[in-house]
Amino acid sequence: MALLDHKDAFHMLVAEKYGYEYVKNIDWSAPCVICIASNFTRYDIHAINQMQKNIKLVKYKKYSNDLILFEHLNSPKVENIVHQKDLISRKNNNYKTHVEKLKTVPEKINILYDSICNYIESLGDDIESNQLKYYLAYKKVQNMACIELYNKYVAIYLKLNPDKIKLEEGFTRDMRNIGHYGTGDLEIIIKDEQSFEKAKSLIEKAYNEM
């Protein structure tokens, strides 16, 4: 994509619009093109899917009272873009991406991860997954849950106010002043089915408040 060849210019636009502190949060691992139109033919959808690029087609329809319906017509599955400097950094730091972790974590954690993903996706048709370099994000209007994998547990970061949640040591934690990948101020540590069951009400709460 042309955007990848002009990162510096894009960084400047972001800095001018929002400030330099936002530039460092730009994730270049999976850039996406979103095409919005009143209609697409089945040939358009087929052609885009054959390209295997991160291009999303969104159809809109206008209603009365200034209402607009947006419908996602495809969900492209593409590999994250890995740049040479990322390969060098990964080799030096021995840090695995989210996809790489999926292949190496214990089977118990992999099964738990699948259960969590299936539960989140079952909450509504308006949820969309976004595979990023170090985590998987689920969004409604914006990110509601970000998932990271570890050998002994699955971490979920929810877009909830920790002040309104009764925190439990070893299960939930306030992340507002702690650096982490993804978005979400409330961390949930899920080690087994029991902690997953406890987490379900919080995950649903994040979905309903989005």
C-alpha positions as CSV (number, residue, x, y, z in Angstrom):
1,M,0.0,0.0,0.0
2,A,1.1,3.6,-0.7
3,L,0.6,4.5,2.9
4,L,3.4,2.1,4.0
5,D,5.8,4.0,1.6
6,H,4.9,7.4,3.2
7,K,4.9,6.6,7.0
8,D,6.8,9.8,7.8
9,A,4.1,12.0,6.2
10,F,1.4,10.1,8.0
11,H,3.2,10.5,11.3
12,M,3.3,14.2,10.7
13,L,-0.4,14.4,10.0
14,V,-1.2,12.5,13.2
15,A,1.1,14.7,15.2
16,E,-0.5,17.9,13.8
17,K,-4.0,16.6,14.4
18,Y,-3.7,14.8,17.8
19,G,-0.2,15.4,19.1
20,Y,3.2,13.5,19.0
21,E,2.2,11.2,21.9
22,Y,-0.2,9.4,19.5
23,V,2.4,8.7,16.9
24,K,4.1,6.0,19.0
25,N,0.8,4.1,19.3
26,I,0.4,3.7,15.5
27,D,0.4,-0.1,14.7
28,W,1.8,-0.8,11.2
29,S,1.5,-4.6,11.5
30,A,-1.9,-4.8,9.7
31,P,-2.8,-1.6,7.8
32,C,-6.3,-1.7,6.4
33,V,-8.2,0.0,3.5
34,I,-11.9,0.5,4.1
35,C,-14.1,1.1,1.0
36,I,-17.5,2.5,1.7
37,A,-20.2,2.7,-0.9
38,S,-24.0,2.4,-1.3
39,N,-23.6,-1.0,-3.0
40,F,-21.0,-3.5,-4.2
41,T,-21.5,-6.3,-6.8
42,R,-20.7,-9.9,-6.0
43,Y,-17.9,-9.5,-8.5
44,D,-16.4,-6.7,-6.4
45,I,-16.5,-8.9,-3.3
46,H,-15.0,-11.9,-5.1
47,A,-12.2,-9.8,-6.6
48,I,-11.3,-8.3,-3.2
49,N,-11.3,-11.6,-1.5
50,Q,-9.0,-13.1,-4.2
51,M,-6.5,-10.3,-3.6
52,Q,-5.9,-11.5,-0.1
53,K,-5.2,-8.0,1.1
54,N,-6.6,-6.2,4.2
55,I,-9.4,-4.4,2.3
56,K,-12.8,-4.2,3.9
57,L,-16.0,-3.4,2.0
58,V,-18.7,-1.5,3.9
59,K,-22.1,-0.9,2.4
60,Y,-24.2,1.9,3.7
61,K,-27.9,2.6,3.5
62,K,-29.6,5.9,4.5
63,Y,-32.8,6.0,6.5
64,S,-35.1,8.8,7.7
65,N,-34.2,10.8,10.8
66,D,-30.6,11.0,9.6
67,L,-29.9,7.4,10.4
68,I,-27.3,5.4,8.4
69,L,-26.8,1.6,8.5
70,F,-23.3,0.3,7.8
71,E,-22.9,-3.4,6.8
72,H,-19.6,-5.2,6.6
73,L,-19.6,-7.4,3.5
74,N,-16.3,-9.2,4.0
75,S,-13.8,-10.2,6.7
76,P,-10.4,-10.5,5.1
77,K,-7.9,-12.9,6.7
78,V,-4.4,-11.6,6.1
79,E,-1.0,-12.1,7.7
80,N,0.5,-9.2,9.6
81,I,3.1,-7.3,7.7
82,V,6.6,-8.0,9.1
83,H,9.3,-5.4,8.3
84,Q,13.0,-6.1,8.3
85,K,13.6,-4.1,11.5
86,D,10.9,-6.1,13.2
87,L,12.6,-9.3,12.3
88,I,15.9,-8.0,13.7
89,S,14.2,-6.8,16.9
90,R,12.4,-10.0,17.3
91,K,15.6,-12.0,16.8
92,N,17.4,-9.9,19.4
93,N,14.6,-9.8,21.9
94,N,13.2,-13.3,21.3
95,Y,9.7,-11.8,21.6
96,K,6.9,-13.8,19.9
97,T,4.0,-12.3,18.1
98,H,0.4,-13.3,19.0
99,V,0.2,-15.7,16.1
100,E,3.5,-17.3,17.0
101,K,2.3,-17.7,20.6
102,L,-0.8,-19.5,19.4
103,K,1.5,-22.2,18.0
104,T,3.6,-22.6,21.1
105,V,1.4,-22.2,24.2
106,P,0.2,-25.3,26.1
107,E,-2.9,-27.0,24.7
108,K,-4.8,-26.1,27.9
109,I,-4.2,-22.4,27.2
110,N,-5.1,-22.8,23.6
111,I,-8.4,-24.4,24.4
112,L,-9.1,-21.7,27.0
113,Y,-8.3,-19.0,24.4
114,D,-10.7,-20.5,21.8
115,S,-13.4,-20.6,24.5
116,I,-12.9,-17.0,25.3
117,C,-13.0,-15.9,21.6
118,N,-16.1,-18.0,20.9
119,Y,-17.8,-16.4,23.9
120,I,-17.0,-12.8,22.9
121,E,-18.1,-13.5,19.3
122,S,-21.4,-14.9,20.5
123,L,-22.3,-11.7,22.3
124,G,-23.5,-10.0,19.1
125,D,-23.2,-9.8,15.3
126,D,-21.8,-6.3,15.7
127,I,-18.5,-7.6,17.1
128,E,-15.5,-7.6,14.8
129,S,-12.1,-9.2,15.5
130,N,-8.8,-7.5,14.5
131,Q,-5.6,-9.6,14.6
132,L,-2.7,-7.3,15.5
133,K,1.0,-8.0,16.1
134,Y,1.0,-8.8,19.8
135,Y,-2.7,-9.2,20.6
136,L,-6.2,-9.9,19.3
137,A,-8.7,-7.1,19.6
138,Y,-12.5,-7.3,19.6
139,K,-14.4,-4.1,18.8
140,K,-17.9,-2.9,18.6
141,V,-17.7,0.8,17.9
142,Q,-14.2,0.8,19.3
143,N,-12.0,-1.8,21.0
144,M,-13.9,-3.4,23.9
145,A,-11.5,-6.3,24.6
146,C,-7.9,-7.0,23.8
147,I,-6.4,-10.5,24.4
148,E,-2.8,-11.5,25.1
149,L,-1.5,-15.0,25.4
150,Y,1.0,-16.3,28.0
151,N,2.1,-19.9,28.8
152,K,0.1,-20.0,32.1
153,Y,-2.8,-17.8,31.4
154,V,-4.8,-15.6,29.0
155,A,-5.0,-11.8,29.8
156,I,-7.9,-9.8,28.7
157,Y,-8.0,-6.0,28.8
158,L,-11.5,-4.6,28.9
159,K,-12.7,-1.1,28.3
160,L,-14.2,-0.7,31.7
161,N,-13.6,1.8,34.5
162,P,-11.7,-0.1,37.3
163,D,-13.1,2.3,39.9
164,K,-16.5,0.7,39.3
165,I,-15.3,-2.9,39.6
166,K,-14.5,-4.7,42.8
167,L,-10.9,-5.7,42.1
168,E,-9.7,-9.1,43.1
169,E,-6.0,-9.8,43.5
170,G,-4.7,-12.3,41.0
171,F,-7.9,-11.9,38.9
172,T,-8.5,-8.3,38.1
173,R,-6.2,-5.3,38.1
174,D,-6.3,-1.5,37.4
175,M,-4.0,-0.9,34.3
176,R,-4.5,2.8,33.9
177,N,-0.9,3.6,35.0
178,I,0.7,0.3,33.8
179,G,2.0,-0.1,30.3
180,H,0.6,-2.9,28.2
181,Y,-0.3,-3.8,24.6
182,G,-3.8,-3.1,23.3
183,T,-6.4,-0.9,25.0
184,G,-8.5,-1.3,28.1
185,D,-8.1,-0.2,31.7
186,L,-9.2,-3.4,33.4
187,E,-7.1,-6.5,33.2
188,I,-8.5,-10.0,33.8
189,I,-6.3,-13.0,34.3
190,I,-7.9,-16.2,33.1
191,K,-6.0,-19.4,34.1
192,D,-8.8,-22.0,34.0
193,E,-12.5,-22.6,33.4
194,Q,-13.4,-21.3,36.8
195,S,-11.8,-17.9,36.3
196,F,-13.3,-17.8,32.8
197,E,-16.8,-18.2,34.2
198,K,-16.1,-15.4,36.7
199,A,-14.9,-13.2,33.8
200,K,-18.0,-13.7,31.6
201,S,-20.1,-11.1,33.4
202,L,-17.3,-8.5,33.1
203,I,-16.8,-9.2,29.4
204,E,-20.6,-8.9,28.8
205,K,-20.6,-5.6,30.8
206,A,-17.9,-4.2,28.5
207,Y,-19.9,-5.2,25.5
208,N,-23.2,-3.7,26.8
209,E,-21.6,-0.4,27.8
210,M,-19.8,0.1,24.5
